[in-house]
Amino acid sequence: MINPALGLCPRCIRKSIRDIIPLERRGLTALKWPNRRSLQTQRFQPFVPPSPSSLGKARPPKTYRRTRKWARRLLYLALGTGVGWAIDRQYYASSITRSARTFGLGLVVALDYKINFRPHPPFAPSIAAVHARNAERLANLLQANGGLYLKIGQAIAMQSAVLPPEFQKMFAKMFDDAPQNDWKDVEQVIREDFGKSPEQVFGVSFTGDPDKGVMERTARASASVAQVHWARLPDGKEVAVKVQKREIAQQVGWDLWAFKVVTRIYTAWFDLPLYSLVPFITERLLLETDFVNEADNAERMAKLVAGEPRLRGRIYIPKVYRELSSKRVMTAEWIEGVRLWDKEHLTKPWKGGWRQGSPGCGGAPLAPPRQEEVADIVRTNLPDEKLKPNRDWWKGPDDTGGLGLSLKAVMTEMIDLFSAQIYVFGDIHADPHPGNIFIRRLPSGKPELVLIDHGFLMTFDNKTVGEIVESWGINNPDIFASATLMRPYEGGNKSTAASIRHGLKGKEAAERAYEMQQKMRKGIREILGDETKWPRELIFIGRNLRIVQGNNQFLGSPVNRIKIMGNWASRSLVDSPDLSYREKAKNFGRHLIFKFVLFSSDLYFWASKIKQLFGAGRGMEDDMELQMKKIAKDFGVELNHGVFEG
């Protein structure tokens, strides 16, 4: 029974009282009934569901039509992107992807400079930080895209004087060092160019046939455009087979198109006439992918060297085998030598024997492999096997020997070669970095320099140089000289330099750096403004000179480069076949006077050598660079010209 007053049954009430009394006896606070009670006055009614009419109109069920619509669009976009990527990768060697990556990064870099190139950038600590992050972005792009992009990066690395130091440092390591392609790609290129398999073209066997030649399927060297494999022909000749990477032929058109588009956009956006250089650079880069052109260049350079008495017997150009060469495959004799950057093995004591030269030196054929190596050569040629005989006997049994050469003699030969190219031949190797130069030891104990990779031979008409100089119309000779010499140059106008310094006085470092970079930008615009007067060849001649200078620095400045090159330049005016005897006699007198003037550079050179001997310097080239850095610092520009760092 339920108590109508409390809404509780008597049994519940009694139980509640029993629970309360013990608590009071223990001294605890007891529950107390409230003074006011709430009485249930409404009559109990059972729950009745509402009628449908009282609920109003029913809502339609959710169909998620818009969500499904966008989901389908995203799915189609993802599928289309995936299919496009697969087609691009399979049939276009990722050319479209590479171009899209280039345009995207170009836009990011352009916006970054538009927003932040000012004395106090809003989104960067300094202008140097803006340069550094964009240099890193560009370097990552070039490495990711590979191929001709690496060639462009190498060209950028050499333009030291007209680039911020952050770019110079980032690009200092951008020489050829690329992963090699699989053998199936190499085989496909050979089949496409010759219509036959590598076994048929080169007469080799990959199954150990003793009557056939052998060929390594793992490349001995891999660069941005091609890779080199060693092979021994059936007649015993050892050759270097240079095979263009399969994807290059598909990528070159897209890469150059992307280069043109980005350059045109930057020309318009930043008011720099860069696009005028595009046709010339494009033509030269295309020539580097044509191995028939490279073979022609190699043969032409070999004839020029053989016809110059001052180089004969000191410089060697490897022989090209035309019958085994094509547009994408070039076969030349194999060279055993030491790279120019290997100073240790260039200078260590010679342990090869009296009146004996290094392997294959002087154009002599390589000695056949020793008996213990023959078994290795004829065994089954697995893809990862190295079959070329080991010819390190000249290092001695303990492997501690070297060529025993003087760095001065090595560097003299190199500067003589490139001076002859510039001032006598008019055909100039545009990429003389240490990877393209081998050094061998002649039986006489003197060095022999071997020059490879003639894909880019710049032809320059020395006869018309004077006429071109007069018609260039250069409005800013200091910036022009800096671009050509790869160093900041003040020239003879001291008042201009003084006025620039005076204008920068009293300004903080950020403002000085900004104003100097603005002046450099204006100077470059003035130089490149008239494309009919700007000699494009100077880009690559300057690159040649800069690398030669870097090679001399790398070896510790063992020679006076300025004196050697100056002698060649002056002597070329005496030996020129286009001059009359009277003009030659007059030039010879001037040549003798000039040699006396060059003697002053020798004084500077030997002073630098003495300081170098006592640990107070690193040589003439580094001392000159230090002076140039000081001059540049007066203008608010920090220079960093480590060409071969790392």
C-alpha positions in Angstrom: 0.0 0.0 0.0 1.3 3.4 -0.9 1.0 6.3 1.6 -0.9 9.1 -0.4 0.8 11.8 1.7 4.4 10.8 1.0 4.0 8.7 -2.1 5.8 5.9 -0.2 4.7 2.5 1.1 4.7 1.9 5.0 7.4 -0.7 4.6 9.8 1.7 3.0 9.1 4.3 5.7 9.9 1.9 8.5 13.1 0.8 6.8 14.3 4.4 6.4 13.7 5.1 10.2 15.7 2.0 11.1 18.6 3.2 9.0 18.6 6.6 10.6 18.5 5.7 14.3 21.8 3.7 14.4 23.6 6.6 12.7 22.5 9.0 15.4 23.6 6.6 18.2 27.1 6.5 16.6 27.4 10.3 16.7 27.0 10.7 13.0 24.9 13.2 11.2 21.5 11.7 10.6 19.4 12.3 7.6 16.5 14.5 8.3 13.2 14.7 6.5 12.7 18.0 4.7 10.4 20.6 6.4 8.5 21.0 3.2 7.0 18.2 1.2 6.1 18.0 -2.4 2.8 16.3 -3.0 1.8 14.5 -6.2 -1.4 16.3 -7.2 -1.7 15.0 -10.8 -3.5 11.9 -11.5 -1.4 9.1 -12.9 -1.7 8.6 -16.6 -0.1 5.8 -18.7 2.3 6.9 -21.6 0.5 7.2 -24.9 2.5 7.8 -28.1 1.7 11.1 -30.0 -0.4 10.9 -33.1 1.3 11.3 -36.5 -0.8 14.4 -37.2 0.6 16.2 -34.2 4.3 15.7 -35.3 4.1 17.9 -38.4 5.5 17.1 -41.8 8.2 14.4 -41.9 11.8 15.3 -43.1 13.2 13.6 -46.1 16.0 11.1 -45.4 19.7 12.4 -45.8 21.1 11.3 -49.2 24.6 12.9 -48.9 24.4 13.8 -52.5 26.9 16.7 -52.4 29.4 14.6 -50.3 29.2 11.8 -52.8 29.5 14.2 -55.7 32.8 15.7 -54.3 34.0 12.2 -53.4 33.5 11.1 -57.0 35.3 14.1 -58.2 38.2 13.5 -55.9 38.3 9.9 -56.9 38.2 10.7 -60.6 41.0 13.3 -60.0 43.1 10.8 -58.2 42.5 8.1 -60.8 43.3 10.6 -63.6 46.4 11.8 -61.9 47.5 8.2 -61.3 46.9 7.2 -64.9 48.6 10.4 -66.2 51.6 9.8 -63.9 51.9 6.2 -65.0 51.7 7.2 -68.7 54.2 10.0 -68.2 56.5 7.7 -66.4 56.2 4.9 -68.9 56.2 6.8 -72.2 57.6 10.2 -71.4 60.3 9.4 -68.8 58.5 11.6 -66.2 59.1 14.7 -68.4 55.6 16.2 -67.6 56.1 15.6 -63.9 59.5 17.2 -64.0 58.2 20.2 -65.9 55.3 20.6 -63.4 57.8 20.4 -60.5 59.9 23.1 -62.2 57.0 25.5 -62.8 55.8 25.0 -59.2 59.1 25.7 -57.7 59.7 28.6 -60.1 56.5 30.2 -58.9 57.4 29.7 -55.2 60.9 31.2 -55.7 59.5 34.2 -57.7 56.9 35.0 -55.1 59.5 34.6 -52.3 61.7 37.2 -53.9 58.9 39.5 -54.8 57.8 39.6 -51.2 61.0 39.4 -49.3 63.7 41.0 -51.5 64.1 44.2 -49.4 66.4 45.4 -46.7 64.2 44.0 -43.9 62.3 41.0 -45.3 58.9 40.5 -43.6 59.1 36.7 -43.7 62.9 36.1 -43.3 65.7 37.1 -40.9 67.7 38.7 -43.8 68.2 38.8 -47.6 70.9 36.1 -47.1 68.4 33.8 -45.5 66.1 34.3 -48.6 69.0 33.5 -50.9 69.9 30.4 -48.8 66.5 28.8 -48.8 65.9 29.5 -52.5 69.3 28.1 -53.4 68.4 24.9 -51.4 65.1 24.7 -53.2 66.7 25.0 -56.6 69.5 22.6 -55.8 66.9 20.0 -54.6 65.0 20.5 -57.8 68.0 20.0 -60.0 69.0 16.8 -58.1 65.4 15.5 -58.2 65.0 16.1 -62.0 68.6 15.0 -62.9 69.5 14.8 -66.6 70.1 18.2 -68.3 69.0 19.9 -65.1 72.3 18.8 -63.5 74.1 20.3 -66.5 72.3 23.6 -65.9 73.2 23.4 -62.3 76.9 23.0 -63.2 76.7 26.1 -65.4 75.1 28.0 -62.5 77.9 26.8 -60.2 80.5 28.4 -62.4 79.0 31.9 -62.6 80.5 32.9 -59.3 80.7 36.7 -59.6 77.1 37.3 -60.6 75.4 35.1 -58.0 74.9 35.6 -54.3 77.3 33.5 -52.1 74.5 31.4 -50.8 73.9 30.0 -54.4 77.7 29.6 -54.9 78.0 27.4 -51.8 74.9 25.3 -52.6 76.0 24.6 -56.2 79.7 24.0 -55.4 79.2 20.2 -55.4 77.1 20.0 -58.5 79.5 18.0 -60.7 78.6 14.8 -62.4 77.6 12.1 -59.8 74.4 10.4 -60.8 73.0 7.0 -60.3 73.4 4.6 -63.2 70.7 3.0 -65.3 70.0 -0.8 -65.3 71.6 -2.9 -68.0 68.3 -3.4 -69.7 68.1 0.3 -70.4 71.7 0.3 -71.8 70.9 -2.7 -74.0 67.7 -1.0 -75.3 69.7 2.2 -76.4 72.3 0.0 -78.2 69.6 -2.0 -80.0 67.7 1.2 -81.0 70.9 2.9 -82.4 72.5 -0.1 -84.1 69.6 -2.5 -84.7 71.7 -5.2 -83.1 72.4 -6.6 -79.6 75.5 -5.5 -77.6 77.0 -8.9 -78.3 76.7 -8.4 -82.0 77.8 -4.8 -82.0 81.0 -5.3 -79.9 81.7 -9.0 -80.5 81.4 -9.8 -76.8 80.0 -12.8 -74.9 78.2 -12.8 -71.6 78.5 -16.6 -71.2 82.3 -17.0 -71.1 83.0 -17.8 -74.8 86.9 -17.6 -75.0 86.8 -16.5 -78.7 84.7 -13.5 -77.9 85.3 -10.2 -76.1 83.9 -9.3 -72.7 81.9 -6.4 -71.4 80.9 -5.2 -68.0 77.2 -4.7 -67.4 77.8 -2.5 -64.4 79.0 1.0 -65.3 82.4 2.2 -64.2 81.2 5.8 -64.1 77.8 7.5 -64.3 77.1 11.2 -65.1 74.0 13.2 -65.6 73.6 12.4 -69.3 75.5 9.1 -69.9 77.4 6.3 -68.2 80.6 4.4 -69.2 81.1 0.7 -69.4 84.4 -1.2 -69.8 84.8 -3.7 -72.6 87.5 -5.8 -74.3 87.0 -6.3 -78.0 87.8 -9.7 -79.7 91.1 -8.2 -81.0 92.2 -7.4 -77.5 91.6 -3.6 -77.5 90.1 -2.2 -74.3 87.4 0.4 -74.8 85.2 2.7 -72.9 81.6 2.5 -74.1 79.7 5.7 -73.3 76.0 5.1 -73.5 73.4 7.9 -73.2 70.8 7.3 -70.6 67.6 6.0 -72.2 65.4 8.7 -70.7 67.5 11.7 -72.0 66.1 11.5 -75.5 62.6 11.8 -74.2 63.3 14.4 -71.6 65.5 16.8 -73.5 62.7 18.5 -75.4 60.5 19.0 -72.3 63.4 20.1 -70.2 64.5 22.8 -72.6 60.9 23.9 -73.1 60.5 24.3 -69.3 63.8 26.2 -69.2 62.6 28.6 -71.9 59.2 29.2 -70.2 60.7 29.8 -66.8 63.4 32.1 -68.2 60.8 34.1 -70.1 58.6 34.6 -67.0 61.6 35.7 -64.9 62.7 38.0 -67.7 59.3 39.8 -67.6 58.8 39.6 -63.8 62.2 40.7 -62.6 63.1 43.0 -65.6 66.3 41.0 -66.4 67.0 40.2 -70.1 67.8 36.6 -69.4 65.8 35.2 -72.3 68.3 36.5 -74.9 70.7 33.8 -73.7 68.2 30.9 -74.1 68.7 30.1 -77.8 72.5 29.9 -77.4 72.4 27.8 -74.3 69.7 25.5 -75.7 71.8 24.9 -78.8 74.9 24.0 -76.8 73.0 21.7 -74.4 71.5 19.9 -77.4 75.1 19.4 -78.8 76.1 17.7 -75.5 73.5 15.0 -76.1 74.8 14.3 -79.7 77.7 11.8 -79.4 78.5 12.1 -83.1 79.3 15.8 -82.4 81.4 14.7 -79.4 83.4 12.3 -81.6 84.0 15.0 -84.1 85.2 17.4 -81.4 87.6 14.8 -79.9 89.2 14.1 -83.3 89.5 17.8 -84.0 91.1 18.5 -80.7 93.5 15.6 -81.2 94.6 17.1 -84.5 95.1 20.6 -83.0 97.2 19.2 -80.1 99.3 17.1 -82.5 99.9 20.3 -84.6 101.1 22.4 -81.6 104.8 21.7 -80.9 104.5 23.1 -77.3 101.9 20.5 -76.5 103.0 17.5 -78.5 103.9 14.5 -76.3 102.5 16.2 -73.2 98.7 16.1 -73.9 96.8 13.0 -75.1 93.2 12.8 -76.5 91.8 9.2 -76.6 91.0 7.6 -79.9 87.4 7.3 -81.0 86.2 4.1 -82.7 83.7 5.4 -85.3 82.4 2.0 -86.4 81.3 1.4 -82.8 79.8 4.8 -82.2 76.4 6.4 -83.0 74.3 9.4 -81.9 73.8 8.0 -78.4 76.8 5.6 -78.1 80.4 6.6 -78.3 83.3 4.1 -78.1 86.8 5.3 -77.3 90.0 3.7 -76.1 90.1 2.9 -72.4 92.3 5.2 -70.3 94.1 4.0 -67.2 95.1 7.1 -65.2 94.8 9.1 -62.0 92.1 11.7 -61.7 93.3 15.3 -61.2 91.7 15.5 -57.8 93.7 12.5 -56.4 96.6 14.5 -55.1 97.8 11.6 -53.0 98.4 9.2 -55.8 99.8 12.0 -58.1 102.6 12.8 -55.7 103.4 9.5 -53.9 106.8 7.9 -54.8 106.9 5.9 -58.1 107.3 2.2 -57.6 106.7 1.0 -61.1 110.3 0.6 -62.3 113.1 2.6 -64.0 112.2 4.2 -67.3 108.7 2.7 -67.2 105.5 4.7 -67.6 102.1 4.1 -66.2 99.7 1.7 -68.0 98.9 2.7 -71.6 100.8 5.9 -71.3 101.8 7.8 -74.4 99.1 6.1 -76.6 100.8 2.7 -76.2 98.4 -0.2 -76.1 97.5 -1.6 -72.7 99.5 -4.7 -71.7 97.4 -7.9 -71.8 96.1 -9.2 -68.5 98.3 -11.5 -66.5 97.7 -15.3 -66.5 95.9 -15.3 -63.2 93.5 -12.7 -64.5 92.6 -14.6 -67.7 90.4 -17.1 -65.8 88.5 -14.3 -64.2 87.9 -12.6 -67.6 86.5 -15.8 -69.4 84.3 -16.9 -66.5 80.5 -16.3 -66.7 79.9 -12.6 -66.7 77.3 -12.0 -64.0 75.7 -8.5 -64.0 77.6 -7.3 -60.9 81.1 -8.7 -61.9 84.1 -6.5 -62.5 86.1 -8.0 -65.3 88.7 -5.3 -66.1 92.2 -6.4 -65.1 93.7 -4.7 -62.1 96.7 -2.6 -63.2 97.8 -1.1 -59.9 101.2 -2.7 -60.0 102.9 0.7 -60.2 101.7 1.4 -56.6 104.1 -1.3 -55.3 103.4 -4.6 -53.4 102.4 -2.7 -50.3 100.0 -0.4 -52.3 101.7 2.8 -51.0 103.1 4.2 -54.3 101.9 6.8 -56.7 102.9 8.5 -60.0 105.7 10.4 -58.3 104.9 13.6 -60.2 105.3 17.3 -59.4 102.1 19.2 -59.0 103.8 22.1 -60.6 104.5 20.1 -63.8 100.9 18.7 -63.8 99.3 22.1 -63.4 101.7 23.7 -66.0 100.5 21.2 -68.6 96.9 21.9 -67.8 97.2 25.7 -68.1 99.3 25.3 -71.2 96.6 23.2 -72.8 93.7 25.5 -72.0 95.7 28.6 -72.9 96.5 27.1 -76.3 92.8 26.4 -76.7 91.8 30.0 -75.9 94.6 32.0 -77.6 95.7 29.7 -80.4 93.2 27.1 -81.4 89.9 29.0 -80.9 88.3 25.7 -79.9 87.8 25.5 -76.1 86.8 22.7 -73.9 83.9 24.1 -71.9 83.9 21.6 -69.0 87.5 21.0 -67.8 86.6 20.0 -64.3 88.8 17.4 -62.5 86.6 14.5 -63.4 87.4 15.0 -67.1 91.2 15.0 -66.7 93.4 12.0 -66.2 97.1 12.1 -65.4 99.6 9.4 -66.5 103.4 9.1 -66.0 105.6 9.0 -69.1 108.7 6.7 -69.1 110.8 9.9 -68.8 109.2 10.6 -65.5 107.2 13.6 -66.7 103.4 13.8 -66.6 101.0 13.3 -69.5 97.6 14.9 -69.3 94.6 13.1 -70.9 91.5 15.2 -71.7 88.1 13.4 -72.1 84.5 14.4 -72.6 84.6 16.7 -75.6 80.8 17.0 -75.9 80.9 20.7 -75.6 83.8 22.3 -77.6 83.3 26.1 -77.9 84.5 27.5 -81.2 85.7 31.1 -80.9 86.9 33.4 -83.7 90.1 35.0 -82.3 90.5 37.1 -85.4 87.4 39.2 -84.8 87.7 39.5 -81.0 89.0 43.1 -81.2 86.2 44.1 -83.5 83.6 42.6 -81.2 85.0 44.3 -78.1 84.7 47.7 -79.9 81.1 47.1 -80.8 79.8 45.5 -77.6 78.4 48.7 -76.1 79.0 47.6 -72.6 77.7 50.3 -70.2 79.0 48.8 -67.0 82.6 47.5 -67.6 83.1 46.7 -63.9 80.2 44.2 -63.8 81.2 42.9 -67.2 84.7 42.2 -66.0 83.4 40.6 -62.9 81.3 38.2 -65.0 84.2 37.4 -67.3 86.9 37.1 -64.6 84.5 35.3 -62.2 85.6 37.9 -59.6 84.5 41.3 -58.5 86.4 44.0 -60.4 86.7 47.7 -59.8 88.4 48.7 -63.0 90.2 52.0 -63.4 87.4 54.3 -62.4 88.4 54.8 -58.8 86.0 57.8 -58.4 83.0 55.6 -59.2 84.1 53.0 -56.7 84.7 55.8 -54.1 81.3 57.3 -54.7 79.7 53.9 -54.2 81.5 53.4 -50.9 80.6 56.9 -49.8 77.0 56.3 -50.6 77.0 53.2 -48.4 78.6 54.8 -45.4 76.4 55.2 -42.4 74.0 52.5 -43.5 73.4 49.3 -41.6 74.6 46.0 -43.1 71.2 44.9 -44.3 70.7 48.1 -46.3 74.2 48.0 -47.7 73.7 44.4 -48.9 70.4 45.2 -50.4 71.7 48.3 -52.3 74.8 46.4 -53.6 72.6 43.6 -54.9 70.4 46.1 -56.6 73.4 47.6 -58.3 74.6 44.2 -59.4 71.1 43.5 -60.9 71.2 46.8 -62.7 74.7 46.1 -64.0 73.7 42.6 -65.3 70.6 44.2 -67.0 72.9 46.7 -68.8 75.3 44.0 -69.9 72.6 41.7 -71.3 70.3 44.4 -72.6 71.5 44.4 -76.2 71.6 40.8 -77.3 73.2 41.7 -80.6 76.3 42.9 -78.9 76.7 40.4 -76.1 79.1 37.5 -77.0 77.4 34.4 -75.6 80.6 32.5 -75.9 82.0 34.4 -72.9 79.7 32.5 -70.6 81.5 29.3 -71.4 84.9 30.8 -71.8 84.5 32.3 -68.3 83.4 28.9 -67.0 86.5 27.4 -68.5 88.8 30.0 -66.9 87.0 29.7 -63.5 87.5 25.9 -63.4 91.1 26.1 -64.4 91.6 28.6 -61.6 89.8 26.3 -59.3 92.0 23.4 -60.3 95.1 25.4 -59.5 93.7 26.4 -56.1 92.8 22.8 -55.4 96.4 21.6 -56.0 97.7 24.4 -53.7 98.5 27.1 -56.4 101.8 25.4 -57.6 102.1 27.7 -60.6 101.7 31.3 -61.6 98.6 30.9 -63.7 98.5 34.6 -64.7 102.0 34.5 -66.0 101.5 31.3 -68.1 98.3 32.4 -69.6 99.6 35.9 -70.2 102.6 34.5 -72.1 100.4 32.4 -74.3 98.1 35.4 -75.0 101.0 37.6 -75.9 102.9 35.0 -77.9 99.8 34.3 -80.0 100.0 37.8 -81.4 103.5 36.9 -82.7 102.7 33.5 -84.1 99.4 34.5 -85.8 99.5 33.4 -89.5 97.2 36.3 -90.5 99.9 39.0 -89.7 102.6 40.3 -91.9 106.3 39.9 -91.0 106.4 43.6 -90.0 103.5 43.3 -87.7 104.9 40.1 -86.2 108.2 41.8 -85.5 106.4 44.7 -83.8 104.4 42.3 -81.7 107.5 40.4 -80.8 109.0 43.5 -79.3 105.8 44.1 -77.4 105.8 40.5 -76.3 109.3 40.9 -74.7 108.2 44.0 -72.9 105.1 42.2 -71.7 107.2 39.3 -70.4 109.2 41.8 -68.3 105.9 43.2 -66.9 104.8 39.7 -66.0 107.9 39.3 -64.0 106.2 41.4 -61.3 103.5 38.8 -61.0 106.3 36.3 -60.3 107.4 38.4 -57.4 103.9 38.2 -56.0 103.8 34.5 -56.7 107.0 33.7 -54.9 106.0 35.9 -51.9 102.8 33.9 -51.7 104.8 30.6 -51.9 107.1 31.7 -49.0 104.1 32.5 -46.9 102.5 29.2 -47.9 105.8 27.4 -46.8 105.6 28.9 -43.4 101.8 28.2 -43.0 100.8 31.8 -43.4 98.8 31.3 -46.6 97.6 28.7 -49.2 99.1 30.1 -52.3 98.8 32.9 -54.9 95.3 32.0 -56.1 93.9 32.0 -52.5 95.7 35.2 -51.7 94.2 36.9 -54.7 90.8 35.6 -53.8 91.2 36.9 -50.2 92.0 40.4 -51.7 88.9 40.2 -53.9 86.8 39.3 -50.9 88.0 42.3 -49.0 87.2 44.5 -52.0 83.8 43.0 -52.3 83.2 43.4 -48.5 83.8 47.2 -48.9 80.8 47.1 -51.2 78.7 45.1 -48.7 79.0 41.8 -50.5 80.1 38.6 -48.9 81.8 36.1 -51.4 82.2 32.4 -51.1 83.9 30.8 -54.1 84.7 27.2 -53.1 84.4 25.6 -56.5 85.5 22.1 -55.5 84.4 22.0 -51.8 83.8 18.5 -50.6 
